[in-house]
Amino acid sequence: MTRVWKWNRPVTVREVLEDLQKERSIAYTTVMTVLDNLHQKGWVRRQAEGRAYRYEAVSTRAAYAAALMNEAWSQSDNAAAALVAFFGMMSEEQRQALTDAVRVARLPETGEQRRPAEQAGSPEQAASSEQSPPVEPSAENPAAGEDPRGR
């Protein structure tokens, strides 16, 4: 999924293979099998292109991370204590990102209108982070919130 998210566009098995082979030796069939498994689990959609497929992520990496955090948090018997422990592990940069996210999430509730510059934060933040909201499971996207590794 990291490679599919990295390009943020439909990719072929060959493109993923060539990118992975820069770091290690891997077989074409291995990459093809993994992408097919991700498709069967609903994490990627595919479009036929000649005799091959182009694969595209169904949800963003940010939505996936949010789903993992939500799942882990929901398994705690003391949600407040889990959050306090989690916040204690955060770096100053992560705490600032959290503060910014809470501020952005609260704005619609107060009736304030966000300007485009406020939605993304600074240009550096907009360029370095994904701004998509978490994806909820639906008939079109049944795997939203699931681990693409099948866990």
C-alpha positions in Angstrom: 0.0 0.0 0.0 2.9 2.4 0.7 3.9 2.3 -2.9 0.4 2.8 -4.2 -0.1 5.7 -1.8 3.3 7.2 -2.7 2.3 7.8 -6.3 -1.3 8.9 -5.6 -2.4 7.6 -9.0 -3.2 4.3 -10.6 0.0 2.1 -10.8 0.9 -1.1 -12.6 2.5 -4.1 -11.1 5.6 -3.4 -13.2 5.9 0.2 -11.7 5.7 -1.1 -8.2 8.1 -3.9 -8.9 10.7 -1.6 -10.4 10.4 0.7 -7.4 10.8 -2.1 -4.9 13.7 -3.6 -6.8 15.7 -0.4 -6.1 15.9 -1.6 -2.5 15.7 -5.4 -2.7 15.2 -8.4 -5.0 11.6 -9.3 -5.5 9.6 -11.3 -8.0 7.0 -9.9 -10.4 4.6 -12.6 -9.3 5.0 -11.6 -5.6 4.0 -8.0 -6.3 1.2 -9.2 -8.6 -0.1 -11.5 -5.8 0.0 -8.8 -3.1 -1.8 -6.3 -5.3 -4.4 -8.9 -6.2 -4.9 -9.7 -2.5 -5.3 -6.0 -1.8 -7.9 -5.8 -4.5 -9.8 -8.8 -3.2 -9.9 -7.2 0.3 -11.2 -3.9 -1.2 -8.1 -1.8 -0.4 -7.4 -1.1 -4.1 -9.5 -0.9 -7.2 -8.2 -1.9 -10.5 -8.8 -1.0 -14.1 -7.8 -3.2 -17.0 -5.3 -1.7 -19.3 -4.4 -4.0 -22.2 -3.3 -7.3 -20.6 -2.4 -5.7 -17.3 -4.2 -3.8 -14.5 -3.7 -0.4 -13.0 -4.3 -0.4 -9.2 -5.5 2.6 -7.3 -5.9 3.1 -3.5 -9.6 3.1 -2.3 -8.8 5.3 0.7 -6.0 7.6 1.7 -3.1 6.8 4.0 -4.5 9.3 6.5 -7.8 7.5 6.5 -6.0 4.2 7.1 -4.0 5.6 10.0 -7.1 7.1 11.5 -8.9 3.8 11.3 -6.0 2.1 13.0 -5.9 4.7 15.8 -9.7 4.4 16.2 -9.6 0.6 16.4 -6.8 0.6 19.0 -8.5 3.2 21.1 -11.8 1.5 21.0 -10.2 -1.7 22.4 -9.1 0.1 25.6 -11.1 -0.4 28.8 -10.2 3.2 29.8 -10.3 5.5 26.8 -9.2 8.6 28.8 -6.2 6.8 30.2 -5.2 5.4 26.8 -5.4 8.9 25.3 -3.3 10.4 28.2 -0.7 7.7 27.6 -0.7 8.2 23.9 -0.3 12.0 24.2 2.6 11.4 26.6 4.4 9.5 23.8 4.0 12.3 21.3 6.7 14.6 20.2 6.2 18.4 20.4 5.6 18.4 16.6 2.9 15.7 16.9 1.2 17.5 19.8 1.1 20.7 17.6 -0.4 18.7 14.8 -3.0 17.3 17.2 -3.8 20.8 18.5 -4.2 22.0 14.9 -6.4 19.0 14.0 -8.7 19.6 17.0 -9.0 23.3 16.1 -9.9 22.4 12.5 -12.4 19.7 13.6 -14.1 22.1 16.0 -14.6 25.0 13.5 -17.7 23.5 11.8 -19.4 23.0 15.1 -19.1 26.7 16.0 -20.6 27.8 12.7 -17.4 29.5 11.7 -16.5 29.4 8.0 -13.0 28.2 7.2 -11.1 29.9 4.5 -9.1 27.6 2.2 -5.8 28.7 3.7 -7.0 27.7 7.2 -8.2 24.3 6.0 -4.8 23.1 5.0 -2.7 25.0 7.6 0.5 26.4 6.2 1.6 25.6 2.6 4.3 23.4 4.1 1.7 21.4 6.1 -0.6 21.1 3.1 2.3 19.8 1.0 3.6 17.3 3.6 0.3 15.8 4.9 -2.9 14.4 3.6 -6.0 16.3 4.4 -8.7 13.7 3.5 -11.2 12.8 6.1 -11.5 9.1 7.3 -13.4 6.9 4.9 -16.4 5.0 6.4 -17.3 1.5 5.2 -20.0 1.5 2.5 -21.2 -0.8 -0.3 -18.7 0.9 -2.6 -15.9 0.8 -0.1 -16.5 -2.2 2.2 -12.9 -2.4 3.5 -12.6 1.1 4.9 -11.2 0.9 8.3 -9.7 -2.5 7.8 -6.0 -3.3 7.9 -4.7 -3.9 4.3 -2.4 -6.5 5.6 -5.4 -8.6 6.6 -5.2 -8.2 10.3 
